[in-house]
């Protein structure tokens, strides 16, 4: 008694998967990074003091995803010239005291890094459902 398996369909499937893998990998990375950066921006704005509202309005994320080597990048930044002093702290005007930093962005990025694996898993699961359905 012998068993035979025709692997033509499996070979065809593997070839299609290889063909899609580059664009699929980039799509997964870009969507995941967009979700992570949007969450970091939201949390940073929520952490930001609202004296005049200018500092909150000045938080931005670069619009596109850039790839450097094997790394995909987006940047979270603030265009207000005093943002760095609020983030990390500064001396008082008379140079005799210290105003502690608020660490708005630092805390937000730390929080998002802790939840990044679940966000990436959601994105990967979505793409795998599309590929295998």
Order of alpha helices (4+ residues) and beta strands (2+ residues): alpha-alpha-beta-beta-beta-beta-alpha-beta-beta-alpha
